[in-house]
Amino acid sequence: MTRYSSALSASALAVASLLVPAAHANIVNGGFESGVAYGSGPNIFSPGTPGPWFATAWSPDMYDNTGADGWGIGGIPAYTNMFKGMPAFQGNRFIGFAASTAFGGINEAFAQTTSPLTPGKTYTISAHLAADDTGNASSTYGGPYFGRGQVDVLLNGNLIGTLTQNTVSLTWESRSFSFVAPVASSYTFEFIAQLDPNPGSGHSSYIGLDDIRCVPGPGALGTLALAGCLVARRRRSAC
Ligand SMILES: [Ca+2]
């Protein structure tokens, strides 16, 4: 195989990996569309995380635009209608969770143990985030929430990346980062709500998450950069 055809094949592979990123997904039910959330009606004191997700701190809330098993399109009444009118990014359901300075500090969190990763291989975590920073919920519930927080992602207890804060209110925005899988006997991803990182922002934050994915590869931007690099090599440019 000539260097020219080798580069072409590698480019084709890179592009192909862009087109079928979900074929080897490790996180399942990342859109929260399946499984029982509450079973007997939504409750702010119970975690609304459907399997194989499980709550690891406090009680993340399930929103279900249909109202079938979660907080409907009217939002959470006790939180002065948090996320009222907010459609899920994908399907009907998404998770909402809080980071608050109240009660000595709250960082709601949830996790999932996945199928094994390949140690040394690069993966990309992606998700869609939204923030209700309109000041909903009284101090009784850790509010008011005026911040646009972030989400730290831990793998087996170690921070591997942060899904960074939204730029505008009540709007789904895509976030992602890549990491290299460590050697481990099992793999548990945990998503932890964080305060708004900007000083003077109002700090306490209530965040929506939907369409969480973990796929092999450096991510769309990284893959495009790789493909561009290979094309550049064809043209004898340094890369
Ligand atoms: Ca969803």
py3Dmol code that shows the C-alpha trace and the ligand (Angstrom):
import py3Dmol

protein = """\
ATOM      1  CA  MET A   1       0.000   0.000   0.000  1.00  0.00           C
ATOM      2  CA  THR A   2       1.402   3.369  -0.962  1.00  0.00           C
ATOM      3  CA  ARG A   3       1.591   6.203   1.502  1.00  0.00           C
ATOM      4  CA  TYR A   4      -1.059   7.985  -0.581  1.00  0.00           C
ATOM      5  CA  SER A   5      -3.609   5.155  -0.390  1.00  0.00           C
ATOM      6  CA  SER A   6      -2.783   4.547   3.260  1.00  0.00           C
ATOM      7  CA  ALA A   7      -3.613   8.150   4.076  1.00  0.00           C
ATOM      8  CA  LEU A   8      -6.819   7.916   2.073  1.00  0.00           C
ATOM      9  CA  SER A   9      -7.861   4.748   3.908  1.00  0.00           C
ATOM     10  CA  ALA A  10      -7.155   6.345   7.254  1.00  0.00           C
ATOM     11  CA  SER A  11      -9.214   9.385   6.261  1.00  0.00           C
ATOM     12  CA  ALA A  12     -12.077   7.152   5.192  1.00  0.00           C
ATOM     13  CA  LEU A  13     -11.893   5.326   8.523  1.00  0.00           C
ATOM     14  CA  ALA A  14     -11.917   8.607  10.411  1.00  0.00           C
ATOM     15  CA  VAL A  15     -14.947   9.821   8.500  1.00  0.00           C
ATOM     16  CA  ALA A  16     -16.669   6.456   8.967  1.00  0.00           C
ATOM     17  CA  SER A  17     -16.167   6.723  12.733  1.00  0.00           C
ATOM     18  CA  LEU A  18     -17.947  10.078  12.577  1.00  0.00           C
ATOM     19  CA  LEU A  19     -20.970   8.534  10.922  1.00  0.00           C
ATOM     20  CA  VAL A  20     -21.491   5.616  13.308  1.00  0.00           C
ATOM     21  CA  PRO A  21     -20.437   6.901  16.740  1.00  0.00           C
ATOM     22  CA  ALA A  22     -23.183   5.077  18.647  1.00  0.00           C
ATOM     23  CA  ALA A  23     -22.343   1.593  17.361  1.00  0.00           C
ATOM     24  CA  HIS A  24     -20.080   0.866  20.338  1.00  0.00           C
ATOM     25  CA  ALA A  25     -21.612   3.157  22.933  1.00  0.00           C
ATOM     26  CA  ASN A  26     -20.771   2.291  26.513  1.00  0.00           C
ATOM     27  CA  ILE A  27     -23.311   4.380  28.417  1.00  0.00           C
ATOM     28  CA  VAL A  28     -26.855   3.063  28.003  1.00  0.00           C
ATOM     29  CA  ASN A  29     -30.160   4.866  28.563  1.00  0.00           C
ATOM     30  CA  GLY A  30     -28.228   8.124  28.234  1.00  0.00           C
ATOM     31  CA  GLY A  31     -31.434   9.863  27.179  1.00  0.00           C
ATOM     32  CA  PHE A  32     -33.337   8.510  30.231  1.00  0.00           C
ATOM     33  CA  GLU A  33     -36.170   7.342  27.967  1.00  0.00           C
ATOM     34  CA  SER A  34     -36.536   3.816  29.378  1.00  0.00           C
ATOM     35  CA  GLY A  35     -37.008   2.363  32.820  1.00  0.00           C
ATOM     36  CA  VAL A  36     -38.970   3.328  35.901  1.00  0.00           C
ATOM     37  CA  ALA A  37     -38.243   6.783  37.298  1.00  0.00           C
ATOM     38  CA  TYR A  38     -40.665   7.052  40.217  1.00  0.00           C
ATOM     39  CA  GLY A  39     -43.276   4.402  39.577  1.00  0.00           C
ATOM     40  CA  SER A  40     -45.930   5.941  41.834  1.00  0.00           C
ATOM     41  CA  GLY A  41     -45.679   9.585  40.821  1.00  0.00           C
ATOM     42  CA  PRO A  42     -42.875  12.161  40.956  1.00  0.00           C
ATOM     43  CA  ASN A  43     -41.488  13.091  44.350  1.00  0.00           C
ATOM     44  CA  ILE A  44     -38.781  15.683  45.027  1.00  0.00           C
ATOM     45  CA  PHE A  45     -37.510  13.625  47.952  1.00  0.00           C
ATOM     46  CA  SER A  46     -36.955  10.492  45.839  1.00  0.00           C
ATOM     47  CA  PRO A  47     -34.334  10.067  43.091  1.00  0.00           C
ATOM     48  CA  GLY A  48     -35.924   9.924  39.643  1.00  0.00           C
ATOM     49  CA  THR A  49     -33.005   8.090  38.026  1.00  0.00           C
ATOM     50  CA  PRO A  50     -34.116   5.090  35.922  1.00  0.00           C
ATOM     51  CA  GLY A  51     -31.832   2.042  35.712  1.00  0.00           C
ATOM     52  CA  PRO A  52     -29.065   1.397  35.090  1.00  0.00           C
ATOM     53  CA  TRP A  53     -28.555   4.909  36.455  1.00  0.00           C
ATOM     54  CA  PHE A  54     -28.538   5.295  40.225  1.00  0.00           C
ATOM     55  CA  ALA A  55     -28.413   8.384  42.421  1.00  0.00           C
ATOM     56  CA  THR A  56     -25.206   8.884  44.385  1.00  0.00           C
ATOM     57  CA  ALA A  57     -26.022  12.172  46.156  1.00  0.00           C
ATOM     58  CA  TRP A  58     -29.408  13.628  47.129  1.00  0.00           C
ATOM     59  CA  SER A  59     -32.278  13.140  44.673  1.00  0.00           C
ATOM     60  CA  PRO A  60     -31.920  14.109  40.998  1.00  0.00           C
ATOM     61  CA  ASP A  61     -35.311  14.853  39.425  1.00  0.00           C
ATOM     62  CA  MET A  62     -36.845  13.185  36.378  1.00  0.00           C
ATOM     63  CA  TYR A  63     -38.699  15.408  33.937  1.00  0.00           C
ATOM     64  CA  ASP A  64     -41.119  13.715  31.556  1.00  0.00           C
ATOM     65  CA  ASN A  65     -42.804  16.069  29.099  1.00  0.00           C
ATOM     66  CA  THR A  66     -45.710  13.628  28.839  1.00  0.00           C
ATOM     67  CA  GLY A  67     -46.128  13.507  32.615  1.00  0.00           C
ATOM     68  CA  ALA A  68     -46.256   9.706  32.456  1.00  0.00           C
ATOM     69  CA  ASP A  69     -43.437   9.064  34.962  1.00  0.00           C
ATOM     70  CA  GLY A  70     -41.797  12.325  36.011  1.00  0.00           C
ATOM     71  CA  TRP A  71     -42.431  16.054  36.261  1.00  0.00           C
ATOM     72  CA  GLY A  72     -44.522  17.192  33.313  1.00  0.00           C
ATOM     73  CA  ILE A  73     -44.174  20.193  31.055  1.00  0.00           C
ATOM     74  CA  GLY A  74     -45.377  22.465  33.886  1.00  0.00           C
ATOM     75  CA  GLY A  75     -42.137  21.840  35.799  1.00  0.00           C
ATOM     76  CA  ILE A  76     -41.857  21.115  39.530  1.00  0.00           C
ATOM     77  CA  PRO A  77     -44.526  23.046  41.476  1.00  0.00           C
ATOM     78  CA  ALA A  78     -42.590  22.997  44.772  1.00  0.00           C
ATOM     79  CA  TYR A  79     -39.629  24.581  42.970  1.00  0.00           C
ATOM     80  CA  THR A  80     -41.900  27.384  41.608  1.00  0.00           C
ATOM     81  CA  ASN A  81     -42.232  25.453  38.362  1.00  0.00           C
ATOM     82  CA  MET A  82     -38.568  24.747  37.685  1.00  0.00           C
ATOM     83  CA  PHE A  83     -37.991  24.063  33.947  1.00  0.00           C
ATOM     84  CA  LYS A  84     -41.601  24.944  33.123  1.00  0.00           C
ATOM     85  CA  GLY A  85     -42.206  24.516  29.382  1.00  0.00           C
ATOM     86  CA  MET A  86     -38.800  22.917  28.795  1.00  0.00           C
ATOM     87  CA  PRO A  87     -38.922  20.133  26.179  1.00  0.00           C
ATOM     88  CA  ALA A  88     -36.428  17.302  26.512  1.00  0.00           C
ATOM     89  CA  PHE A  89     -33.522  17.543  24.073  1.00  0.00           C
ATOM     90  CA  GLN A  90     -34.093  13.945  23.020  1.00  0.00           C
ATOM     91  CA  GLY A  91     -37.358  12.043  23.448  1.00  0.00           C
ATOM     92  CA  ASN A  92     -39.554  13.079  26.375  1.00  0.00           C
ATOM     93  CA  ARG A  93     -37.388  12.718  29.457  1.00  0.00           C
ATOM     94  CA  PHE A  94     -34.338  14.402  30.986  1.00  0.00           C
ATOM     95  CA  ILE A  95     -32.730  14.664  34.413  1.00  0.00           C
ATOM     96  CA  GLY A  96     -32.568  17.886  36.425  1.00  0.00           C
ATOM     97  CA  PHE A  97     -30.229  18.256  39.390  1.00  0.00           C
ATOM     98  CA  ALA A  98     -28.867  20.962  41.634  1.00  0.00           C
ATOM     99  CA  ALA A  99     -25.703  22.430  43.046  1.00  0.00           C
ATOM    100  CA  SER A 100     -26.432  24.807  45.910  1.00  0.00           C
ATOM    101  CA  THR A 101     -24.596  26.696  48.617  1.00  0.00           C
ATOM    102  CA  ALA A 102     -27.506  25.933  50.986  1.00  0.00           C
ATOM    103  CA  PHE A 103     -27.445  23.365  53.784  1.00  0.00           C
ATOM    104  CA  GLY A 104     -23.641  23.330  53.911  1.00  0.00           C
ATOM    105  CA  GLY A 105     -23.383  22.635  50.180  1.00  0.00           C
ATOM    106  CA  ILE A 106     -25.371  20.397  47.877  1.00  0.00           C
ATOM    107  CA  ASN A 107     -24.022  18.646  44.796  1.00  0.00           C
ATOM    108  CA  GLU A 108     -26.613  16.248  43.471  1.00  0.00           C
ATOM    109  CA  ALA A 109     -25.179  13.356  41.479  1.00  0.00           C
ATOM    110  CA  PHE A 110     -25.977  10.119  39.695  1.00  0.00           C
ATOM    111  CA  ALA A 111     -23.962   7.309  38.151  1.00  0.00           C
ATOM    112  CA  GLN A 112     -23.906   4.244  35.928  1.00  0.00           C
ATOM    113  CA  THR A 113     -21.618   1.210  35.785  1.00  0.00           C
ATOM    114  CA  THR A 114     -20.981   0.412  32.122  1.00  0.00           C
ATOM    115  CA  SER A 115     -19.635  -2.430  30.046  1.00  0.00           C
ATOM    116  CA  PRO A 116     -15.817  -2.614  30.164  1.00  0.00           C
ATOM    117  CA  LEU A 117     -13.761   0.026  28.358  1.00  0.00           C
ATOM    118  CA  THR A 118     -10.509  -0.777  26.553  1.00  0.00           C
ATOM    119  CA  PRO A 119      -7.592   0.504  28.664  1.00  0.00           C
ATOM    120  CA  GLY A 120      -5.431   3.013  26.800  1.00  0.00           C
ATOM    121  CA  LYS A 121      -8.158   3.769  24.272  1.00  0.00           C
ATOM    122  CA  THR A 122      -9.537   7.301  23.812  1.00  0.00           C
ATOM    123  CA  TYR A 123     -13.262   7.846  24.389  1.00  0.00           C
ATOM    124  CA  THR A 124     -15.497  10.896  24.156  1.00  0.00           C
ATOM    125  CA  ILE A 125     -18.211  11.809  26.641  1.00  0.00           C
ATOM    126  CA  SER A 126     -20.905  14.082  25.242  1.00  0.00           C
ATOM    127  CA  ALA A 127     -24.218  15.387  26.553  1.00  0.00           C
ATOM    128  CA  HIS A 128     -26.681  18.226  26.208  1.00  0.00           C
ATOM    129  CA  LEU A 129     -27.026  20.663  29.094  1.00  0.00           C
ATOM    130  CA  ALA A 130     -29.587  23.304  29.986  1.00  0.00           C
ATOM    131  CA  ALA A 131     -29.838  25.620  32.992  1.00  0.00           C
ATOM    132  CA  ASP A 132     -32.869  27.178  34.636  1.00  0.00           C
ATOM    133  CA  ASP A 133     -31.179  30.295  36.041  1.00  0.00           C
ATOM    134  CA  THR A 134     -34.371  32.299  36.447  1.00  0.00           C
ATOM    135  CA  GLY A 135     -34.314  32.216  40.258  1.00  0.00           C
ATOM    136  CA  ASN A 136     -36.753  29.398  40.843  1.00  0.00           C
ATOM    137  CA  ALA A 137     -37.191  27.529  44.164  1.00  0.00           C
ATOM    138  CA  SER A 138     -37.230  29.032  47.632  1.00  0.00           C
ATOM    139  CA  SER A 139     -34.445  28.684  50.198  1.00  0.00           C
ATOM    140  CA  THR A 140     -36.371  25.718  51.621  1.00  0.00           C
ATOM    141  CA  TYR A 141     -35.264  23.836  48.519  1.00  0.00           C
ATOM    142  CA  GLY A 142     -31.736  25.216  48.195  1.00  0.00           C
ATOM    143  CA  GLY A 143     -32.790  28.098  45.972  1.00  0.00           C
ATOM    144  CA  PRO A 144     -33.107  30.542  44.511  1.00  0.00           C
ATOM    145  CA  TYR A 145     -31.172  29.185  41.541  1.00  0.00           C
ATOM    146  CA  PHE A 146     -29.672  32.030  39.533  1.00  0.00           C
ATOM    147  CA  GLY A 147     -26.475  30.329  38.307  1.00  0.00           C
ATOM    148  CA  ARG A 148     -25.540  28.378  35.210  1.00  0.00           C
ATOM    149  CA  GLY A 149     -23.589  25.514  36.649  1.00  0.00           C
ATOM    150  CA  GLN A 150     -21.356  22.805  35.240  1.00  0.00           C
ATOM    151  CA  VAL A 151     -21.191  19.042  35.514  1.00  0.00           C
ATOM    152  CA  ASP A 152     -18.075  17.239  36.680  1.00  0.00           C
ATOM    153  CA  VAL A 153     -17.675  13.711  35.321  1.00  0.00           C
ATOM    154  CA  LEU A 154     -15.839  11.137  37.393  1.00  0.00           C
ATOM    155  CA  LEU A 155     -14.677   7.704  36.290  1.00  0.00           C
ATOM    156  CA  ASN A 156     -14.181   5.329  39.214  1.00  0.00           C
ATOM    157  CA  GLY A 157     -13.987   8.351  41.507  1.00  0.00           C
ATOM    158  CA  ASN A 158     -11.423  10.271  39.451  1.00  0.00           C
ATOM    159  CA  LEU A 159     -12.299  13.507  37.633  1.00  0.00           C
ATOM    160  CA  ILE A 160     -11.941  12.925  33.873  1.00  0.00           C
ATOM    161  CA  GLY A 161     -13.596  16.101  32.556  1.00  0.00           C
ATOM    162  CA  THR A 162     -16.210  18.819  32.963  1.00  0.00           C
ATOM    163  CA  LEU A 163     -19.285  19.535  30.876  1.00  0.00           C
ATOM    164  CA  THR A 164     -18.937  23.297  30.963  1.00  0.00           C
ATOM    165  CA  GLN A 165     -21.620  25.836  31.798  1.00  0.00           C
ATOM    166  CA  ASN A 166     -24.315  27.007  29.398  1.00  0.00           C
ATOM    167  CA  THR A 167     -24.028  30.377  27.701  1.00  0.00           C
ATOM    168  CA  VAL A 168     -27.766  31.198  27.783  1.00  0.00           C
ATOM    169  CA  SER A 169     -30.853  30.321  29.836  1.00  0.00           C
ATOM    170  CA  LEU A 170     -33.212  27.410  29.263  1.00  0.00           C
ATOM    171  CA  THR A 171     -31.548  26.245  26.053  1.00  0.00           C
ATOM    172  CA  TRP A 172     -29.975  22.873  25.292  1.00  0.00           C
ATOM    173  CA  GLU A 173     -26.288  23.160  24.428  1.00  0.00           C
ATOM    174  CA  SER A 174     -23.879  20.371  23.446  1.00  0.00           C
ATOM    175  CA  ARG A 175     -20.788  19.728  25.551  1.00  0.00           C
ATOM    176  CA  SER A 176     -18.098  17.056  25.270  1.00  0.00           C
ATOM    177  CA  PHE A 177     -14.579  16.052  26.227  1.00  0.00           C
ATOM    178  CA  SER A 178     -12.276  13.129  25.565  1.00  0.00           C
ATOM    179  CA  PHE A 179     -10.337  10.921  27.976  1.00  0.00           C
ATOM    180  CA  VAL A 180      -8.133   7.838  27.911  1.00  0.00           C
ATOM    181  CA  ALA A 181      -9.579   4.768  29.628  1.00  0.00           C
ATOM    182  CA  PRO A 182      -7.532   3.521  32.578  1.00  0.00           C
ATOM    183  CA  VAL A 183      -6.906  -0.084  33.534  1.00  0.00           C
ATOM    184  CA  ALA A 184      -9.696  -1.115  35.890  1.00  0.00           C
ATOM    185  CA  SER A 185     -11.791  -4.129  36.842  1.00  0.00           C
ATOM    186  CA  SER A 186     -15.017  -2.152  36.350  1.00  0.00           C
ATOM    187  CA  TYR A 187     -16.062   1.271  35.068  1.00  0.00           C
ATOM    188  CA  THR A 188     -18.488   3.612  36.833  1.00  0.00           C
ATOM    189  CA  PHE A 189     -19.223   7.083  35.477  1.00  0.00           C
ATOM    190  CA  GLU A 190     -20.613   9.675  37.886  1.00  0.00           C
ATOM    191  CA  PHE A 191     -22.127  13.034  36.918  1.00  0.00           C
ATOM    192  CA  ILE A 192     -21.993  15.672  39.684  1.00  0.00           C
ATOM    193  CA  ALA A 193     -23.733  19.069  39.550  1.00  0.00           C
ATOM    194  CA  GLN A 194     -21.417  22.033  40.210  1.00  0.00           C
ATOM    195  CA  LEU A 195     -22.018  25.675  41.124  1.00  0.00           C
ATOM    196  CA  ASP A 196     -21.756  28.432  38.520  1.00  0.00           C
ATOM    197  CA  PRO A 197     -17.979  29.016  38.280  1.00  0.00           C
ATOM    198  CA  ASN A 198     -18.281  32.775  37.716  1.00  0.00           C
ATOM    199  CA  PRO A 199     -17.835  34.941  40.838  1.00  0.00           C
ATOM    200  CA  GLY A 200     -20.895  37.001  41.661  1.00  0.00           C
ATOM    201  CA  SER A 201     -23.110  34.949  39.360  1.00  0.00           C
ATOM    202  CA  GLY A 202     -25.566  33.757  41.945  1.00  0.00           C
ATOM    203  CA  HIS A 203     -23.702  30.463  42.163  1.00  0.00           C
ATOM    204  CA  SER A 204     -26.472  28.011  43.048  1.00  0.00           C
ATOM    205  CA  SER A 205     -27.470  26.215  39.869  1.00  0.00           C
ATOM    206  CA  TYR A 206     -30.101  23.837  38.621  1.00  0.00           C
ATOM    207  CA  ILE A 207     -29.011  21.905  35.544  1.00  0.00           C
ATOM    208  CA  GLY A 208     -30.759  19.691  32.997  1.00  0.00           C
ATOM    209  CA  LEU A 209     -28.896  16.806  31.330  1.00  0.00           C
ATOM    210  CA  ASP A 210     -29.980  14.698  28.350  1.00  0.00           C
ATOM    211  CA  ASP A 211     -28.506  12.453  25.646  1.00  0.00           C
ATOM    212  CA  ILE A 212     -25.372  11.403  27.546  1.00  0.00           C
ATOM    213  CA  ARG A 213     -23.048   9.336  25.376  1.00  0.00           C
ATOM    214  CA  CYS A 214     -19.677   7.652  25.710  1.00  0.00           C
ATOM    215  CA  VAL A 215     -18.211   6.555  22.388  1.00  0.00           C
ATOM    216  CA  PRO A 216     -14.758   5.408  21.257  1.00  0.00           C
ATOM    217  CA  GLY A 217     -12.619   8.013  19.545  1.00  0.00           C
ATOM    218  CA  PRO A 218     -11.442  11.561  20.067  1.00  0.00           C
ATOM    219  CA  GLY A 219     -14.821  13.146  19.271  1.00  0.00           C
ATOM    220  CA  ALA A 220     -16.160  14.900  16.184  1.00  0.00           C
ATOM    221  CA  LEU A 221     -13.840  17.899  16.357  1.00  0.00           C
ATOM    222  CA  GLY A 222     -10.808  15.746  17.111  1.00  0.00           C
ATOM    223  CA  THR A 223     -11.697  13.302  14.331  1.00  0.00           C
ATOM    224  CA  LEU A 224     -12.161  16.143  11.850  1.00  0.00           C
ATOM    225  CA  ALA A 225      -8.798  17.551  12.909  1.00  0.00           C
ATOM    226  CA  LEU A 226      -7.225  14.113  12.364  1.00  0.00           C
ATOM    227  CA  ALA A 227      -8.826  13.782   8.928  1.00  0.00           C
ATOM    228  CA  GLY A 228      -7.611  17.277   8.044  1.00  0.00           C
ATOM    229  CA  CYS A 229      -4.158  16.370   9.238  1.00  0.00           C
ATOM    230  CA  LEU A 230      -4.075  13.277   7.022  1.00  0.00           C
ATOM    231  CA  VAL A 231      -5.193  15.312   4.006  1.00  0.00           C
ATOM    232  CA  ALA A 232      -2.485  17.825   4.811  1.00  0.00           C
ATOM    233  CA  ARG A 233       0.069  14.996   4.868  1.00  0.00           C
ATOM    234  CA  ARG A 234      -1.042  14.002   1.357  1.00  0.00           C
ATOM    235  CA  ARG A 235      -0.096  17.482   0.333  1.00  0.00           C
ATOM    236  CA  ARG A 236       3.321  17.026   2.003  1.00  0.00           C
ATOM    237  CA  SER A 237       2.515  19.587   4.707  1.00  0.00           C
ATOM    238  CA  ALA A 238       3.867  19.123   8.186  1.00  0.00           C
ATOM    239  CA  CYS A 239       1.255  17.969  10.698  1.00  0.00           C
TER     240      CYS A 239
END
"""
ligand_1 = """\
1
CA
Ca -34.235 12.153 26.777
"""
view = py3Dmol.view(width=600, height=400)
view.addModel(protein, "pdb")
view.setStyle({"model": 0}, {"cartoon": {"style": "trace"}})
view.addModel(ligand_1, "xyz")
view.setStyle({"model": 1}, {"stick": {}})
view.zoomTo()
view.show()
